Amino acid sequence: MGDLNLIELIGKDITKTSGTRKLTIKGKTDNYEVYRVPLEYLFYNEQNGRIATYISKYEDEQGPLDIENKEEYNKIVHAFIVDSNKNALNKTKNNIKLFGQRLPGVVLQNGRIIDGNRRFTCLRELHAEEGKDYYFEAVILNTEKGISPKDIKRLELNLQHGEERPVDYNPIDNLVDVYRDLVEKETFTIKEYAHSTNRKEKEVEKLRDKAVLMVEFLQFINAEGKYYIARDLNLDGPLQEVMVILNRTGEDQKEDVKNALFASIVTSNKGDLTRYIREIGRDIINTKNAEDFLDEFEDVVEEVYETLHEEKVVDITTINEKIGAKKELKQESNQIIEKKIEVNRIDAARNKPVDLLDRSFQAMDSIDTTAVSRMGEDNKEEFKELLEKIQSTVNLLKDKVNV
């Protein structure tokens, strides 16, 4: 982007407004002055978590984005911002058109937008539609005054997640951001990330674990780094169910269970993957018959893995074509799962009377006989009536058992 320095342009092409914005940088909260910046001096944040999957798809198909070519770069990322949430963009755009830009953004002195990529997109569209000059109102951060890349990322997280306003990230884009910050680059510790995003540490740990699970799924299907596939599969819900199942699974079975669930996602013919994985967990994995299922399903897992590792998976179409070409594999996978679910549901229904009777016995066994003997006459009469009803029910159940 050359040697552009917005600070040097203050008082020339960039003018100061009467507004300020409160920011917390390096643990210190201050009011920062807001300036009106011409749109042509600015460029999108290539590390914007909201469009992480879009950038991964573009770079997978077209190669790395050329940030130096600002005009072309902005044009490409502009389209990503629009596609990521068209409804939200149109709402913001209409609001700016009626009332102007109410919330200032945050930019670095080289023109990179840290906060306000959507507002910047709206202003670009309004400029193109109306031919009028529009300006982006923003705080300009002087990165020569000891603000490190980690400080900038911490500020970005705080602005996107920590403030009391809705976070409209696609869940998968958010997981990509979490994975990069906590696992891949290790920019933050769990504690630091939780503080920057106003979350509890346990919540951040779960997000990290889900992000790792997403990466492991992509590795399983031979699509490592292709985060857009996870987005296109709407994997957030299914991954959440996989996490719940694995948390209830013993360490010796976790790897087998995880791979079986990954294979079932790929071979599923169900529309609602989240419910499907939940049923597999509830009615197969978390039952006494889990080991039998894993043994029977092992060949399916291996064939799915080998089929997808013959050559790189590039999109959902590739997955469907590869697995679809193995009709017997997909059929076998669904038949095994559906059969196991049905058998276990029948077993559960068959055992339910025993479970209920056992609970009833435990409840009766907990009654303090001394307390019974000390009851008043009214309570004793009521107690006797209930005992007679229980005795009558017991006799009826005995007759059914002896039929």
N, C-alpha and C positions, 0 to 999 in steps of 0.2 A: 504493500500500500504506500510505498514511498516514505518520505520523511515528514508527513503531515503532522502538524502539532496545533491542535485546536486552541490551546491556551495562547499561542502567539497571534491568533486571529481575533481574540477578544478585543472589542473596540473597533474592529474593522468589519469583516463579514459576520462576525458573531457578536450579538448584543446581549447585555445583561437584562434580565427581567426583574420585577419586584418580588418574585416568588423565591421560596427556599424549600428544601426537602431535608427531612431529618434522616440521617444515615448512621449506622454503627459500624465503624471501621477500627480494627485493632482493639476491640473492646471499648472504644470510646464513642459516645453518641454526640453528634453535633448537627447544627443546621448548616446546610451547604447551599450556596447560591445557585440559581437556575439561569440558564442561558438559552437564547434562541439560535439554533444551529441549522444552517442550510442542509437540506437532505443529501445533497451530492457529496458532502464531506463525511458521511457516515456509512458504516457497513455492518452487516449482521454478525452476531456472535456465533462463530462456527462450533462453539462448545455448548450451545443452547440445548439443554436437556429435552426441551419440548419437541425437538425435531431430530433426535438422535437416530431413530430408526430410518427416517427419510434420507439422512446423510449417508447412513451405512448402505442403503440400497443404491443410491446414486454412485457412490465410490466403488461399490462392488461391480456395477455395470459400466460405468464411464471412467473410472480412475479417480484420483484425488482431485478435490475441488481446487481450482486455481484462485486463491484469495487475492493474489496480486492484481488480477484483472477485476477490479472492483465492480464495474458496471455489469459484467456478465455474472460474476459471483452473486451480486445482490439479486439479479433477475432469477437465478436458479433457486436461491434460498427463499426468496419472496413466495415462489410457488409452493415450497414446502410449508411455510407458515400458513398459507391459505388452506391447503389440503388438510393440515393437522386439525383444524376446527373452524370450518366455514361459518357456522352459526355464530360462534363467539366473535369472529372477526367482523362479520356484518353488523353485529350489535355495537361493537366498539366503534366501528367506522361511522355508523349513523349518529352515535353519541358525540363523536368529535365534530362531525359536520354541523350538528345543532348547537353545541356548547363550546367547541374548541377542546384542546387537549387539557384535561383537568389534572391528571397525575403526571408529573415530570418523570422522565426516564433518567438513566444513569449511563454515561459513556466514558470511555477512556480518552486520554488526550490524543491518541492516534485515530480516533473515530469509531472504535469498536463499541458496539452497544452491549452493555451488561444487563440492563433492565429496560424493557420497552420495545422488544422486537415486534410485537403485534401492533402497537401504536405506530411504530415506524412504518410498518406495512400499510396500515390504513392511510397514513399521510401520503405515502407514495401513490396509492390508488386514487386518492382524492386529487392529487396533483395531476395525474394522468387523465382523469375524467374531466376536470374543470379547467386545466391549463393555468391555474393560479399558483402563485408561490406559496408553499407551505413550509413551515419550520418545525423542527423537532425540539421541544423544550426539555432540557436535561441538565443535570449536574455534570460537570466535567471534572473527572478525577485526574489529578496530577500524579502519574506513576513514577515520577522522578523523586517523590518525597517519601520514599521508603515503603510504598505499597507493593507487596509481593504478589505473585500469581495466586498463592494460597489465600491471601487476604481478599483478593478479588473474587475467587471462587466462593469463599465463605460469605461474602457480601451477597453474591448472586443467590446462593442457597437461602439466605435469610430473607431476601426480597421476594423470592418465589414461593417459599414454604413457611417462613416464620411470621410474616405479617398476617393480620386477620382479614384475609380476602381469599376467595376460592382458588384452589390450585387445579387447573383444568388440564394437567398433563395427561396424555394417554398413559395408562398404568405401565405399559411395556417401555415407553420412552423413559418414564421415571425409574424403572428397574435398571435400564442401561446406564443412566446417570449414577445411580447408587453403586452399580458394579464397578464403574470406572473410578469413582471417588474412594470407595472403601476397599476394593479388592485389586483391581488392575494397577492403578497408580498409587494406591494407599495414601491419597492426599490427606485424608482425615482418619482419626480413630473413631470408634463408635461414639464415644463420649463427645468428641468435637462435633461430629455430624448431628447428633441429637440436639446439642446446644444451638447450632446454626439454623436448624430447621424447626425448632420449638417442638420437638418430639421426645418421647420417653426412650431411654436406651434400649429397652426390650423391644419396642416397636421398630427401632432402627435395625436391631439384630435380626428380626423377622424379615424385614425388607432385604437385608443383605443375603440372608439364607435363600429367599425366593429368587433373588437376582442370580445367585450361584446356580440354583436349580435350573433357571432359564438357560444359562450358558451350558450346563451339562446336557440339557435336552437338545440344544443346537449341535453339540458335539456328537450326541447319539445319532442324530439324523444326518451327520456329515455336512453341517451348514454352519460351522463355527464362525462367529462374528457377523452372521447375517441376521441381525436383530429384527429386521423388517418381517422376516418369516414368523417370528414369535408374535409380532403385532398383527399380522394378517390372519393368524390362527386364533386371535383373541385368547391368548394363553394365560392371562392373568388369573382368571377364575379357576381353570384346571390346575394351574401350578399351586394355587392356594389349597386346593383339595389334596394334591399330592403331598404337600407339606404336612397337612393334618394327619394323613395316613402314615407317613414316615415317622412322625412323632410318636405314633402308637405302635411302631414296629420295633422288634428287637434288633440290636446291632448286627447280629449274624445274618439277618434276612434283608436288611435295608437296601443293599445294592441290587439284589434280585428283584425286590418289590419295585424299586425305582425304575429299573429297566423294563419290567413288565408293564408298568403304568405308561412309560414313554411309548412302548410298542402299541399299547391299546389306544393311545391318542392318535397315533399315525394311521391305524387300521380301522378306526371307528367309523361306523355308518350312521351314527347318531348326530342329530343337529345340535343338541345341548351337551357339549363336552364336559362342562362343569358338573352337571347332574350325573352324567355317565361315570366319571371318575369317582364321584361321591358314592354311587351305588356299588362300584367295584370295591371301594374301601369298606363300606358298611356291610355288604353282603358276601364278600369273599375274603379280602385280606385280613379284616379284623374278626375272623371266625376261626374255629378250630380246624377248618379245612384249607387254610391258607397254603400249607406246605404242599398238599396234593395239587392245588391249582398251579403253584409255581413250577412244580415238576412237569405238569402237563403242558404248561404254556412256554416252557423253556425253548422248545424248537421254534415256536413262532417268533420269540424275541430274537433268536440268533438269525433267522431268515430275514426278518425286517432289517436288522442291523447290516447284514451282508448285502442285501439288496440296495440299501441306500448308500453304502460305502463303495459301490462299484465305480461311481464317479460323483463329483461334487453336486450337491443339491443347491439349486439356485433360487427356487421359489416354490410356492404351494403347488403350482401346476406340475413341476417336476416330481414332487412327492406323490401326487395323485396318479401321475402316469406310471411311475415305477411300481407303486403298490397296486394300482389298478390293473397292471399287466399280470400280477400274481393273484388272480381271482380266487384260487383255492386258498392262498395264504390269508387273504382278508376274510374269506368265508370261515376258515378254521378259527381264526382269532375271535370273531364275533360269536361263533357257535360255542366255543369253549367258555367264554365269559357269560353269555346268556344262560347256558346250561348250569354253570356253577351258581349263578345268582338265583336261578329258579330252585335248584336243589337245596341251597342253604336257606332260602325263604321258607320252603316246605318244612325243613328240619326245625327252623325257628318257631313256626306255627305249631308244629307237633309237640315241641318242648315247652310251649308257653304255659299250658295248664300246670305242668310240674313247677315251673318258675313261680307262677302265681301262688300255688299252694305252699311252696317253700317260704315265700314272703309272708303269707298269712300265718304260718307256724311261727316264724321269727317274731312277728308282731305279738302273737298270743304268748309266746314264751317270755317276752319282756315284761309281762304284767306282774306287778308285785302282789303276791298272794296275801301278804300282811295288810296291804292297803285295801284289798278286797274285803277282808274280814272286818275292817273298821268302817266300811261305808254305812251311810244312813239307810233307813228303811226304803225311802223313795228310790235311791240309787241302786239298792239291792234288787228291787223289783224290776227296774229297767235292765239291770245286768242279767237277771235270770231270763228275761224275754229274749235278749240278744243271744244268750247261750243256747236257748231252745231253737232259735233260727239257725244258729251255727250247726247244732246237732242235726237238725233236719236236712241242711245242705250236705253235711258229711255223709249221712245215710244215703242221700240221693246219689252222691259221687261214688259211694261204695257199690251201689246197685249198677251204675254205669260201668265200673271197672269189672264187675263180675258177669256182665252180659256175655 
